[in-house]
Amino acid sequence: MSKSELNLMADAACCAEPVVRDPLTHTEAAELAAVFKALSDPVRLRLLSLVASRAGGEACVCDISDGVEVSQPTISHHLKVLREAGLLTSERRASWVYYRVVPEAFARISSALSTEDVPA
Amino acid sequence: MSKSELNLMADAACCAEPVVRDPLTHTEAAELAAVFKALSDPVRLRLLSLVASRAGGEACVCDISDGVEVSQPTISHHLKVLREAGLLTSERRASWVYYRVVPEAFARISSALSTEDVPA
């Protein structure tokens, strides 16, 4: 998917109110802040990038624990935080839970941070 | 500035490593996480949107304290956090400090969250 397609999708489906167009309401600010809070931990960001950069765009804890300095239970906790923030989806297969990024969630954040309407 | 110009600028000048292309290094993850931490507070997000949506794209504490439920010293603290994260610049004029958004910082985050290279 190209960046322009992603932007279109963000405009059509995700519709996060841009931070820089109108003042955010309390509700909008609380929702966005919760997603940014999930992204505000370096280990979580590294795990997110490890999941997203895997061939097939998904990974289980077993796939990514080698590259990270924390234990598997800690990795599972961080992945759960990312899932609860809507940035990952999960699917259990046999003994493992597989995680996959949610492109719409990333598009929503990009849409919220769009500066195309910053007053000159 | 159009979104495409902003993307070009992000590609040319800001060059945040996309979270979803390659695993982030420790340094990249720490830098990005610090910016997301600044954005992870609902009051800070509302203040950021109040500054950015003002005519002229800038505001001082005196301009935005009416719309926010916290004291002026607390507002000043939050604006300082946003400035230290590179999301706002500040300039003192007479008795007041004026804040302005940094579009390049927003473009950098959008670039880091681009999902155009997520493996199919």
gemmi code that builds the backbone of each chain (N, CA, C; Angstrom):
import gemmi

chains = {
    "A": [
        ("MET", (0.844, -1.197, 0.000), (0.000, 0.000, 0.000), (0.878, 1.246, 0.000)),
        ("SER", (0.606, 2.185, -0.909), (1.419, 3.389, -0.983), (1.045, 4.351, 0.132)),
        ("LYS", (1.918, 5.339, 0.350), (1.631, 6.321, 1.396), (0.365, 7.112, 1.062)),
        ("SER", (0.158, 7.404, -0.249), (-1.037, 8.176, -0.597), (-2.299, 7.354, -0.337)),
        ("GLU", (-2.235, 6.053, -0.621), (-3.387, 5.196, -0.320), (-3.649, 5.184, 1.182)),
        ("LEU", (-2.551, 5.140, 1.946), (-2.683, 5.110, 3.402), (-3.322, 6.407, 3.892)),
        ("ASN", (-2.899, 7.522, 3.303), (-3.480, 8.803, 3.706), (-4.965, 8.855, 3.374)),
        ("LEU", (-5.325, 8.331, 2.196), (-6.731, 8.289, 1.810), (-7.512, 7.459, 2.814)),
        ("MET", (-6.911, 6.292, 3.176), (-7.586, 5.416, 4.119), (-7.757, 6.135, 5.459)),
        ("ALA", (-6.719, 6.856, 5.848), (-6.801, 7.577, 7.122), (-7.926, 8.603, 7.068)),
        ("ASP", (-8.027, 9.306, 5.920), (-9.062, 10.335, 5.802), (-10.446, 9.706, 5.787)),
        ("ALA", (-10.571, 8.568, 5.100), (-11.892, 7.991, 4.903), (-12.365, 7.196, 6.106)),
        ("ALA", (-11.476, 6.454, 6.722), (-11.931, 5.472, 7.691), (-11.482, 5.762, 9.120)),
        ("CYS", (-10.368, 6.406, 9.246), (-9.794, 6.462, 10.591), (-10.158, 7.766, 11.295)),
        ("CYS", (-10.090, 8.894, 10.506), (-10.716, 10.146, 10.917), (-10.282, 10.644, 12.286)),
        ("ALA", (-9.035, 10.435, 12.653), (-8.573, 11.080, 13.878), (-8.540, 12.580, 13.642)),
        ("GLU", (-9.057, 13.325, 14.583), (-9.048, 14.785, 14.471), (-7.599, 15.266, 14.526)),
        ("PRO", (-7.126, 16.014, 13.501), (-5.740, 16.478, 13.578), (-5.514, 17.344, 14.807)),
        ("VAL", (-4.383, 17.100, 15.455), (-4.006, 17.874, 16.633), (-3.897, 19.361, 16.288)),
        ("VAL", (-3.486, 19.630, 15.037), (-3.119, 20.994, 14.678), (-4.208, 21.748, 13.922)),
        ("ARG", (-5.389, 21.174, 13.727), (-6.435, 21.898, 12.987), (-7.366, 22.621, 13.957)),
        ("ASP", (-7.960, 21.864, 14.862), (-8.853, 22.439, 15.870), (-8.397, 21.957, 17.236)),
        ("PRO", (-8.711, 22.721, 18.284), (-8.389, 22.219, 19.628), (-9.061, 20.865, 19.852)),
        ("LEU", (-8.311, 19.918, 20.398), (-8.870, 18.597, 20.685), (-9.858, 18.700, 21.837)),
        ("THR", (-10.903, 17.873, 21.789), (-11.797, 17.753, 22.938), (-11.105, 16.909, 24.005)),
        ("HIS", (-11.681, 16.902, 25.198), (-11.132, 16.069, 26.268), (-11.093, 14.595, 25.843)),
        ("THR", (-12.181, 14.135, 25.216), (-12.269, 12.722, 24.835), (-11.221, 12.373, 23.783)),
        ("GLU", (-11.105, 13.219, 22.749), (-10.108, 12.965, 21.696), (-8.697, 12.948, 22.275)),
        ("ALA", (-8.428, 13.910, 23.165), (-7.090, 13.998, 23.763), (-6.795, 12.767, 24.615)),
        ("ALA", (-7.793, 12.298, 25.359), (-7.580, 11.125, 26.215), (-7.318, 9.881, 25.382)),
        ("GLU", (-8.066, 9.727, 24.273), (-7.887, 8.544, 23.417), (-6.506, 8.545, 22.762)),
        ("LEU", (-6.124, 9.690, 22.211), (-4.816, 9.787, 21.556), (-3.685, 9.598, 22.568)),
        ("ALA", (-3.832, 10.211, 23.746), (-2.777, 10.123, 24.761), (-2.549, 8.664, 25.177)),
        ("ALA", (-3.623, 7.873, 25.217), (-3.489, 6.466, 25.602), (-2.647, 5.700, 24.579)),
        ("VAL", (-2.835, 6.006, 23.301), (-2.032, 5.341, 22.262), (-0.574, 5.780, 22.359)),
        ("PHE", (-0.364, 7.100, 22.553), (1.015, 7.593, 22.681), (1.690, 7.012, 23.922)),
        ("LYS", (0.917, 6.785, 24.983), (1.490, 6.192, 26.188), (1.994, 4.770, 25.888)),
        ("ALA", (1.232, 4.030, 25.103), (1.671, 2.681, 24.725), (2.965, 2.727, 23.908)),
        ("LEU", (3.146, 3.816, 23.151), (4.332, 3.963, 22.295), (5.507, 4.621, 23.023)),
        ("SER", (5.318, 4.997, 24.287), (6.323, 5.819, 24.967), (7.389, 5.000, 25.697)),
        ("ASP", (7.435, 3.705, 25.459), (8.433, 2.845, 26.096), (9.387, 2.301, 25.025)),
        ("PRO", (10.711, 2.485, 25.201), (11.660, 2.042, 24.155), (11.574, 0.546, 23.862)),
        ("VAL", (11.383, -0.267, 24.903), (11.300, -1.720, 24.660), (10.049, -2.043, 23.844)),
        ("ARG", (8.938, -1.392, 24.171), (7.712, -1.639, 23.386), (7.898, -1.213, 21.939)),
        ("LEU", (8.556, -0.064, 21.718), (8.794, 0.385, 20.341), (9.654, -0.624, 19.587)),
        ("ARG", (10.688, -1.166, 20.257), (11.546, -2.146, 19.585), (10.758, -3.413, 19.270)),
        ("LEU", (9.913, -3.851, 20.215), (9.098, -5.043, 19.960), (8.146, -4.803, 18.789)),
        ("LEU", (7.541, -3.620, 18.766), (6.623, -3.282, 17.670), (7.351, -3.340, 16.335)),
        ("SER", (8.572, -2.796, 16.301), (9.322, -2.802, 15.044), (9.769, -4.218, 14.683)),
        ("LEU", (10.036, -5.047, 15.696), (10.417, -6.438, 15.411), (9.240, -7.222, 14.830)),
        ("VAL", (8.045, -7.008, 15.388), (6.861, -7.682, 14.840), (6.624, -7.219, 13.408)),
        ("ALA", (6.639, -5.890, 13.209), (6.249, -5.324, 11.920), (7.235, -5.641, 10.816)),
        ("SER", (8.503, -5.819, 11.172), (9.514, -6.027, 10.135), (9.723, -7.502, 9.812)),
        ("ARG", (9.012, -8.403, 10.513), (9.119, -9.840, 10.196), (8.489, -10.129, 8.836)),
        ("ALA", (9.038, -11.090, 8.114), (8.399, -11.551, 6.885), (6.987, -12.013, 7.237)),
        ("GLY", (6.006, -11.545, 6.475), (4.618, -11.882, 6.761), (3.953, -10.890, 7.694)),
        ("GLY", (4.743, -9.984, 8.266), (4.175, -8.916, 9.095), (3.633, -9.386, 10.423)),
        ("GLU", (4.003, -10.592, 10.861), (3.528, -11.069, 12.158), (4.626, -11.856, 12.863)),
        ("ALA", (4.471, -11.985, 14.166), (5.473, -12.702, 14.950), (4.853, -13.174, 16.251)),
        ("CYS", (5.419, -14.253, 16.796), (5.063, -14.655, 18.152), (6.245, -14.324, 19.060)),
        ("VAL", (6.020, -14.435, 20.362), (7.090, -14.136, 21.318), (8.326, -14.979, 20.996)),
        ("CYS", (8.083, -16.232, 20.555), (9.202, -17.130, 20.246), (10.089, -16.583, 19.132)),
        ("ASP", (9.489, -15.805, 18.224), (10.242, -15.265, 17.085), (11.148, -14.101, 17.466)),
        ("ILE", (10.753, -13.326, 18.451), (11.417, -12.041, 18.671), (12.183, -11.955, 19.988)),
        ("SER", (12.118, -13.002, 20.810), (12.749, -12.891, 22.127), (14.274, -12.850, 22.039)),
        ("ASP", (14.848, -13.371, 20.944), (16.310, -13.359, 20.819), (16.875, -11.939, 20.739)),
        ("GLY", (16.144, -11.045, 20.086), (16.679, -9.712, 19.847), (16.423, -8.722, 20.965)),
        ("VAL", (15.795, -9.159, 22.036), (15.369, -8.219, 23.085), (15.922, -8.689, 24.420)),
        ("GLU", (16.275, -7.711, 25.253), (17.004, -8.014, 26.477), (16.103, -8.328, 27.670)),
        ("VAL", (14.791, -8.438, 27.442), (13.882, -8.716, 28.561), (13.314, -10.136, 28.426)),
        ("SER", (12.729, -10.644, 29.518), (12.236, -12.025, 29.551), (10.981, -12.198, 28.687)),
        ("GLN", (10.659, -13.449, 28.357), (9.456, -13.703, 27.552), (8.188, -13.207, 28.247)),
        ("PRO", (8.024, -13.410, 29.567), (6.810, -12.864, 30.203), (6.722, -11.338, 30.085)),
        ("THR", (7.881, -10.668, 30.180), (7.880, -9.207, 30.036), (7.527, -8.813, 28.607)),
        ("ILE", (8.077, -9.558, 27.635), (7.718, -9.301, 26.231), (6.215, -9.468, 26.047)),
        ("SER", (5.663, -10.550, 26.604), (4.222, -10.798, 26.461), (3.412, -9.657, 27.065)),
        ("HIS", (3.871, -9.161, 28.205), (3.177, -8.023, 28.830), (3.190, -6.804, 27.907)),
        ("HIS", (4.368, -6.487, 27.350), (4.467, -5.314, 26.472), (3.595, -5.490, 25.216)),
        ("LEU", (3.590, -6.696, 24.653), (2.768, -6.941, 23.461), (1.282, -6.779, 23.795)),
        ("LYS", (0.914, -7.187, 25.014), (-0.480, -7.019, 25.447), (-0.849, -5.527, 25.538)),
        ("VAL", (0.078, -4.703, 26.048), (-0.173, -3.259, 26.134), (-0.385, -2.678, 24.725)),
        ("LEU", (0.458, -3.125, 23.775), (0.333, -2.639, 22.390), (-0.982, -3.107, 21.768)),
        ("ARG", (-1.389, -4.336, 22.121), (-2.663, -4.864, 21.596), (-3.835, -4.074, 22.173)),
        ("GLU", (-3.788, -3.812, 23.469), (-4.883, -3.073, 24.107), (-4.985, -1.642, 23.591)),
        ("ALA", (-3.870, -1.109, 23.091), (-3.881, 0.240, 22.504), (-4.337, 0.205, 21.045)),
        ("GLY", (-4.601, -0.979, 20.509), (-5.092, -1.089, 19.141), (-4.004, -1.089, 18.088)),
        ("LEU", (-2.739, -1.188, 18.516), (-1.627, -1.132, 17.561), (-1.276, -2.506, 16.997)),
        ("LEU", (-1.637, -3.558, 17.721), (-1.411, -4.938, 17.280), (-2.709, -5.724, 17.425)),
        ("THR", (-2.865, -6.740, 16.584), (-3.897, -7.746, 16.829), (-3.188, -9.042, 17.200)),
        ("SER", (-3.911, -9.957, 17.825), (-3.292, -11.226, 18.194), (-4.194, -12.388, 17.814)),
        ("GLU", (-3.560, -13.532, 17.567), (-4.296, -14.742, 17.199), (-3.545, -15.937, 17.784)),
        ("ARG", (-4.234, -16.763, 18.549), (-3.590, -17.947, 19.114), (-3.581, -19.073, 18.078)),
        ("ARG", (-2.402, -19.698, 17.934), (-2.274, -20.892, 17.086), (-1.456, -21.906, 17.853)),
        ("ALA", (-2.060, -23.034, 18.161), (-1.409, -24.070, 18.988), (-0.924, -23.412, 20.282)),
        ("SER", (0.375, -23.509, 20.577), (0.851, -23.032, 21.882), (1.203, -21.545, 21.899)),
        ("TRP", (1.191, -20.910, 20.734), (1.722, -19.545, 20.662), (0.665, -18.546, 20.236)),
        ("VAL", (0.847, -17.310, 20.708), (0.015, -16.191, 20.256), (0.824, -15.409, 19.225)),
        ("TYR", (0.240, -15.207, 18.056), (0.901, -14.452, 16.990), (0.347, -13.024, 16.949)),
        ("TYR", (1.270, -12.069, 16.783), (0.902, -10.653, 16.770), (1.156, -10.067, 15.381)),
        ("ARG", (0.296, -9.127, 15.006), (0.369, -8.485, 13.691), (0.053, -7.000, 13.873)),
        ("VAL", (0.759, -6.130, 13.152), (0.472, -4.687, 13.279), (-0.865, -4.332, 12.629)),
        ("VAL", (-1.466, -3.251, 13.090), (-2.738, -2.739, 12.560), (-2.436, -1.448, 11.807)),
        ("PRO", (-2.267, -1.531, 10.463), (-1.874, -0.320, 9.717), (-2.832, 0.845, 9.938)),
        ("GLU", (-4.131, 0.552, 10.111), (-5.115, 1.628, 10.306), (-4.797, 2.455, 11.561)),
        ("ALA", (-4.274, 1.784, 12.591), (-3.950, 2.506, 13.828), (-2.802, 3.480, 13.592)),
        ("PHE", (-1.809, 3.041, 12.812), (-0.685, 3.921, 12.495), (-1.163, 5.082, 11.619)),
        ("ALA", (-2.055, 4.773, 10.663), (-2.589, 5.830, 9.793), (-3.366, 6.849, 10.613)),
        ("ARG", (-4.053, 6.371, 11.635), (-4.852, 7.271, 12.476), (-3.939, 8.257, 13.222)),
        ("ILE", (-2.811, 7.741, 13.718), (-1.881, 8.619, 14.428), (-1.278, 9.634, 13.459)),
        ("SER", (-0.875, 9.136, 12.267), (-0.311, 10.051, 11.267), (-1.310, 11.131, 10.909)),
        ("SER", (-2.587, 10.728, 10.784), (-3.630, 11.688, 10.460), (-3.760, 12.729, 11.570)),
        ("ALA", (-3.697, 12.284, 12.802), (-3.826, 13.206, 13.934), (-2.662, 14.193, 13.982)),
        ("LEU", (-1.509, 13.768, 13.473), (-0.315, 14.616, 13.537), (-0.071, 15.387, 12.242)),
        ("SER", (-1.031, 15.300, 11.306), (-0.876, 16.023, 10.048), (-0.790, 17.518, 10.318)),
        ("THR", (0.189, 18.160, 9.681), (0.368, 19.600, 9.900), (-0.006, 20.401, 8.659)),
        ("GLU", (-0.739, 19.773, 7.716), (-1.008, 20.490, 6.469), (-1.897, 21.713, 6.691)),
        ("ASP", (-2.603, 21.757, 7.838), (-3.503, 22.882, 8.078), (-2.970, 23.866, 9.116)),
        ("VAL", (-1.667, 23.744, 9.441), (-1.104, 24.720, 10.374), (-1.243, 26.115, 9.775)),
        ("PRO", (-1.826, 27.063, 10.512), (-1.975, 28.411, 9.962), (-0.616, 29.016, 9.619)),
        ("ALA", (-0.590, 29.743, 8.489), (0.684, 30.366, 8.070), (0.987, 31.574, 8.939)),
    ],
    "B": [
        ("MET", (1.825, 24.437, 3.331), (2.617, 23.284, 2.849), (1.713, 22.064, 2.696)),
        ("SER", (1.768, 21.408, 1.528), (0.903, 20.250, 1.307), (1.471, 19.035, 2.022)),
        ("LYS", (0.612, 18.007, 2.168), (1.055, 16.776, 2.825), (2.195, 16.130, 2.026)),
        ("SER", (2.106, 16.207, 0.665), (3.170, 15.582, -0.117), (4.498, 16.321, 0.090)),
        ("GLU", (4.424, 17.654, 0.188), (5.654, 18.399, 0.470), (6.217, 18.013, 1.831)),
        ("LEU", (5.292, 17.830, 2.777), (5.710, 17.471, 4.128), (6.375, 16.097, 4.126)),
        ("ASN", (5.791, 15.164, 3.361), (6.385, 13.831, 3.279), (7.768, 13.887, 2.653)),
        ("LEU", (7.893, 14.711, 1.599), (9.196, 14.858, 0.959), (10.206, 15.395, 1.958)),
        ("MET", (9.743, 16.394, 2.734), (10.630, 16.975, 3.723), (11.025, 15.931, 4.758)),
        ("ALA", (10.040, 15.118, 5.149), (10.323, 14.080, 6.138), (11.376, 13.120, 5.590)),
        ("ASP", (11.204, 12.753, 4.297), (12.145, 11.810, 3.704), (13.537, 12.424, 3.591)),
        ("ALA", (13.563, 13.702, 3.216), (14.856, 14.320, 2.921), (15.587, 14.761, 4.175)),
        ("ALA", (14.851, 15.310, 5.126), (15.522, 16.007, 6.216), (15.355, 15.331, 7.567)),
        ("CYS", (14.250, 14.666, 7.753), (13.950, 14.226, 9.109), (14.391, 12.780, 9.333)),
        ("CYS", (14.100, 11.906, 8.295), (14.725, 10.595, 8.206), (14.580, 9.736, 9.461)),
        ("ALA", (13.444, 9.824, 10.131), (13.219, 8.874, 11.213), (13.096, 7.484, 10.603)),
        ("GLU", (13.778, 6.541, 11.208), (13.701, 5.159, 10.725), (12.271, 4.647, 10.963)),
        ("PRO", (11.568, 4.171, 9.900), (10.220, 3.670, 10.150), (10.231, 2.507, 11.146)),
        ("VAL", (9.272, 2.555, 12.070), (9.136, 1.495, 13.069), (8.896, 0.154, 12.388)),
        ("VAL", (8.235, 0.192, 11.239), (7.754, -1.043, 10.631), (8.631, -1.548, 9.493)),
        ("ARG", (9.777, -0.903, 9.216), (10.618, -1.382, 8.116), (11.717, -2.298, 8.645)),
        ("ASP", (12.495, -1.789, 9.563), (13.573, -2.574, 10.172), (13.438, -2.475, 11.684)),
        ("PRO", (13.937, -3.469, 12.411), (13.931, -3.328, 13.870), (14.672, -2.057, 14.275)),
        ("LEU", (14.076, -1.307, 15.197), (14.720, -0.082, 15.679), (15.929, -0.436, 16.525)),
        ("THR", (16.952, 0.403, 16.457), (18.073, 0.251, 17.383), (17.650, 0.780, 18.756)),
        ("HIS", (18.476, 0.494, 19.761), (18.197, 1.015, 21.097), (18.113, 2.548, 21.083)),
        ("THR", (19.047, 3.179, 20.365), (19.082, 4.648, 20.335), (17.844, 5.224, 19.666)),
        ("GLU", (17.491, 4.663, 18.498), (16.307, 5.149, 17.782), (15.060, 4.978, 18.644)),
        ("ALA", (14.950, 3.821, 19.295), (13.772, 3.551, 20.123), (13.693, 4.522, 21.293)),
        ("ALA", (14.845, 4.805, 21.907), (14.851, 5.715, 23.058), (14.452, 7.126, 22.633)),
        ("GLU", (14.955, 7.576, 21.475), (14.628, 8.931, 21.004), (13.140, 9.061, 20.673)),
        ("LEU", (12.614, 8.074, 19.944), (11.192, 8.111, 19.584), (10.312, 8.012, 20.822)),
        ("ALA", (10.683, 7.124, 21.755), (9.873, 6.927, 22.960), (9.782, 8.221, 23.764)),
        ("ALA", (10.868, 9.005, 23.778), (10.856, 10.270, 24.526), (9.838, 11.245, 23.934)),
        ("VAL", (9.737, 11.266, 22.600), (8.747, 12.154, 21.962), (7.329, 11.664, 22.263)),
        ("PHE", (7.125, 10.340, 22.152), (5.796, 9.794, 22.446), (5.412, 10.028, 23.914)),
        ("LYS", (6.406, 9.998, 24.799), (6.126, 10.258, 26.211), (5.614, 11.692, 26.390)),
        ("ALA", (6.201, 12.624, 25.669), (5.729, 14.014, 25.748), (4.294, 14.140, 25.246)),
        ("LEU", (3.925, 13.265, 24.294), (2.575, 13.311, 23.702), (1.567, 12.458, 24.478)),
        ("SER", (2.021, 11.794, 25.531), (1.156, 10.789, 26.178), (0.289, 11.369, 27.298)),
        ("ASP", (0.239, 12.674, 27.402), (-0.585, 13.316, 28.434), (-1.721, 14.088, 27.760)),
        ("PRO", (-2.977, 13.824, 28.156), (-4.117, 14.487, 27.491), (-4.064, 16.012, 27.579)),
        ("VAL", (-3.632, 16.553, 28.707), (-3.565, 18.014, 28.831), (-2.511, 18.574, 27.875)),
        ("ARG", (-1.367, 17.888, 27.795), (-0.324, 18.355, 26.853), (-0.825, 18.306, 25.416)),
        ("LEU", (-1.563, 17.236, 25.063), (-2.095, 17.151, 23.698), (-3.068, 18.287, 23.421)),
        ("ARG", (-3.917, 18.607, 24.409), (-4.873, 19.705, 24.214), (-4.122, 21.031, 24.070)),
        ("LEU", (-3.108, 21.233, 24.883), (-2.322, 22.475, 24.777), (-1.651, 22.574, 23.408)),
        ("LEU", (-1.086, 21.450, 22.963), (-0.435, 21.419, 21.646), (-1.439, 21.796, 20.555)),
        ("SER", (-2.639, 21.246, 20.638), (-3.649, 21.547, 19.614), (-4.129, 22.997, 19.732)),
        ("LEU", (-4.164, 23.529, 20.953), (-4.556, 24.938, 21.124), (-3.509, 25.882, 20.520)),
        ("VAL", (-2.223, 25.569, 20.735), (-1.162, 26.386, 20.129), (-1.246, 26.297, 18.611)),
        ("ALA", (-1.342, 25.064, 18.105), (-1.243, 24.846, 16.657), (-2.440, 25.409, 15.904)),
        ("SER", (-3.589, 25.443, 16.549), (-4.786, 25.880, 15.830), (-5.015, 27.384, 15.950)),
        ("ARG", (-4.156, 28.107, 16.679), (-4.287, 29.557, 16.762), (-3.943, 30.209, 15.419)),
        ("ALA", (-4.630, 31.295, 15.111), (-4.253, 32.076, 13.928), (-2.791, 32.475, 14.077)),
        ("GLY", (-2.005, 32.244, 13.023), (-0.573, 32.544, 13.098), (0.250, 31.365, 13.578)),
        ("GLY", (-0.426, 30.323, 14.087), (0.283, 29.104, 14.480), (1.122, 29.236, 15.728)),
        ("GLU", (0.862, 30.281, 16.517), (1.630, 30.431, 17.751), (0.732, 30.984, 18.850)),
        ("ALA", (1.156, 30.790, 20.079), (0.363, 31.265, 21.212), (1.263, 31.407, 22.423)),
        ("CYS", (0.840, 32.295, 23.336), (1.493, 32.344, 24.640), (0.528, 31.768, 25.674)),
        ("VAL", (1.022, 31.557, 26.872), (0.173, 30.997, 27.921), (-1.081, 31.852, 28.104)),
        ("CYS", (-0.908, 33.170, 27.946), (-2.046, 34.089, 28.134), (-3.159, 33.815, 27.120)),
        ("ASP", (-2.798, 33.306, 25.938), (-3.792, 33.050, 24.885), (-4.629, 31.806, 25.154)),
        ("ILE", (-4.046, 30.819, 25.804), (-4.685, 29.499, 25.828), (-5.151, 29.067, 27.214)),
        ("SER", (-4.883, 29.881, 28.239), (-5.226, 29.414, 29.586), (-6.732, 29.368, 29.817)),
        ("ASP", (-7.519, 30.122, 29.031), (-8.970, 30.097, 29.215), (-9.572, 28.734, 28.893)),
        ("GLY", (-9.025, 28.061, 27.899), (-9.636, 26.807, 27.447), (-9.162, 25.579, 28.190)),
        ("VAL", (-8.329, 25.741, 29.200), (-7.714, 24.588, 29.854), (-7.950, 24.684, 31.361)),
        ("GLU", (-8.143, 23.528, 31.980), (-8.593, 23.495, 33.369), (-7.448, 23.520, 34.377)),
        ("VAL", (-6.209, 23.721, 33.915), (-5.076, 23.731, 34.844), (-4.509, 25.144, 34.957)),
        ("SER", (-3.685, 25.366, 35.993), (-3.165, 26.708, 36.269), (-2.126, 27.125, 35.231)),
        ("GLN", (-1.850, 28.425, 35.156), (-0.833, 28.912, 34.210), (0.550, 28.311, 34.471)),
        ("PRO", (0.989, 28.170, 35.746), (2.296, 27.505, 35.947), (2.317, 26.067, 35.427)),
        ("THR", (1.188, 25.354, 35.595), (1.116, 23.978, 35.085), (1.148, 23.979, 33.563)),
        ("ILE", (0.424, 24.924, 32.956), (0.466, 25.049, 31.488), (1.908, 25.305, 31.042)),
        ("SER", (2.585, 26.224, 31.719), (3.974, 26.545, 31.342), (4.861, 25.310, 31.456)),
        ("HIS", (4.642, 24.506, 32.500), (5.422, 23.274, 32.656), (5.184, 22.333, 31.466)),
        ("HIS", (3.900, 22.136, 31.111), (3.589, 21.219, 30.000), (4.181, 21.731, 28.680)),
        ("LEU", (4.099, 23.046, 28.460), (4.659, 23.604, 27.222), (6.177, 23.414, 27.187)),
        ("LYS", (6.807, 23.494, 28.365), (8.255, 23.267, 28.435), (8.586, 21.815, 28.062)),
        ("VAL", (7.775, 20.874, 28.522), (7.992, 19.456, 28.177), (7.884, 19.263, 26.667)),
        ("LEU", (6.875, 19.897, 26.065), (6.693, 19.782, 24.610), (7.859, 20.440, 23.855)),
        ("ARG", (8.364, 21.545, 24.418), (9.499, 22.219, 23.778), (10.753, 21.348, 23.863)),
        ("GLU", (10.971, 20.755, 25.049), (12.161, 19.916, 25.229), (12.107, 18.670, 24.350)),
        ("ALA", (10.890, 18.241, 23.991), (10.746, 17.088, 23.089), (10.879, 17.496, 21.627)),
        ("GLY", (11.067, 18.795, 21.368), (11.254, 19.257, 19.995), (9.967, 19.496, 19.237)),
        ("LEU", (8.819, 19.445, 19.942), (7.530, 19.607, 19.257), (7.102, 21.074, 19.150)),
        ("LEU", (7.649, 21.907, 20.015), (7.365, 23.346, 19.994), (8.689, 24.111, 20.052)),
        ("THR", (8.688, 25.298, 19.476), (9.770, 26.241, 19.743), (9.193, 27.382, 20.578)),
        ("SER", (10.058, 28.131, 21.232), (9.566, 29.251, 22.035), (10.396, 30.492, 21.774)),
        ("GLU", (9.759, 31.632, 21.959), (10.436, 32.918, 21.766), (9.860, 33.909, 22.777)),
        ("ARG", (10.728, 34.546, 23.549), (10.249, 35.528, 24.520), (10.056, 36.883, 23.838)),
        ("ARG", (8.860, 37.499, 24.110), (8.600, 38.868, 23.648), (7.987, 39.631, 24.808)),
        ("ALA", (8.689, 40.655, 25.255), (8.264, 41.434, 26.432), (8.038, 40.461, 27.584)),
        ("SER", (6.837, 40.431, 28.170), (6.620, 39.629, 29.381), (6.248, 38.186, 29.081)),
        ("TRP", (5.986, 37.853, 27.834), (5.423, 36.541, 27.530), (6.329, 35.703, 26.632)),
        ("VAL", (6.232, 34.386, 26.818), (6.918, 33.445, 25.937), (5.891, 32.923, 24.932)),
        ("TYR", (6.202, 33.038, 23.657), (5.307, 32.563, 22.601), (5.800, 31.212, 22.081)),
        ("TYR", (4.848, 30.303, 21.894), (5.163, 28.946, 21.436), (4.609, 28.718, 20.039)),
        ("ARG", (5.333, 27.916, 19.267), (4.968, 27.622, 17.878), (5.273, 26.146, 17.611)),
        ("VAL", (4.415, 25.470, 16.861), (4.668, 24.048, 16.564), (5.829, 23.907, 15.577)),
        ("VAL", (6.489, 22.761, 15.606), (7.599, 22.443, 14.710), (7.107, 21.370, 13.727)),
        ("PRO", (6.653, 21.781, 12.529), (6.083, 20.793, 11.599), (7.036, 19.634, 11.306)),
        ("GLU", (8.354, 19.908, 11.274), (9.320, 18.842, 10.976), (9.263, 17.731, 12.024)),
        ("ALA", (8.975, 18.091, 13.271), (8.898, 17.071, 14.326), (7.699, 16.154, 14.099)),
        ("PHE", (6.577, 16.759, 13.675), (5.390, 15.953, 13.384), (5.638, 15.061, 12.171)),
        ("ALA", (6.319, 15.629, 11.165), (6.625, 14.848, 9.960), (7.533, 13.665, 10.315)),
        ("ARG", (8.445, 13.900, 11.242), (9.375, 12.840, 11.648), (8.616, 11.682, 12.296)),
        ("ILE", (7.632, 11.999, 13.139), (6.855, 10.943, 13.780), (6.031, 10.199, 12.737)),
        ("SER", (5.389, 10.972, 11.832), (4.600, 10.326, 10.781), (5.469, 9.399, 9.950)),
        ("SER", (6.681, 9.857, 9.655), (7.615, 9.039, 8.874), (7.956, 7.750, 9.631)),
        ("ALA", (8.170, 7.882, 10.932), (8.514, 6.702, 11.731), (7.362, 5.713, 11.785)),
        ("LEU", (6.131, 6.213, 11.653), (4.966, 5.332, 11.762), (4.432, 4.909, 10.395)),
        ("SER", (5.144, 5.277, 9.323), (4.699, 4.876, 7.988), (4.640, 3.361, 7.885)),
        ("THR", (3.525, 2.857, 7.344), (3.372, 1.403, 7.215), (3.450, 0.964, 5.762)),
        ("GLU", (3.952, 1.829, 4.881), (3.945, 1.467, 3.461), (4.836, 0.263, 3.164)),
        ("ASP", (5.766, -0.033, 4.072), (6.681, -1.145, 3.818), (6.373, -2.380, 4.657)),
        ("VAL", (5.177, -2.423, 5.273), (4.815, -3.620, 6.033), (4.799, -4.810, 5.077)),
        ("PRO", (5.506, -5.903, 5.418), (5.497, -7.067, 4.535), (4.087, -7.600, 4.342)),
        ("ALA", (3.775, -8.003, 3.114), (2.433, -8.533, 2.831), (2.321, -9.951, 3.380)),
    ],
}
model = gemmi.Model(1)
for chain_id, residues in chains.items():
    chain = gemmi.Chain(chain_id)
    for i, (resn, *xyz) in enumerate(residues, 1):
        res = gemmi.Residue()
        res.name, res.seqid = resn, gemmi.SeqId(i, " ")
        for name, pos in zip(("N", "CA", "C"), xyz):
            atom = gemmi.Atom()
            atom.name, atom.element = name, gemmi.Element(name[0])
            atom.pos, atom.b_iso = gemmi.Position(*pos), 0.0
            res.add_atom(atom)
        chain.add_residue(res)
    model.add_chain(chain)
structure = gemmi.Structure()
structure.add_model(model)
structure.setup_entities()
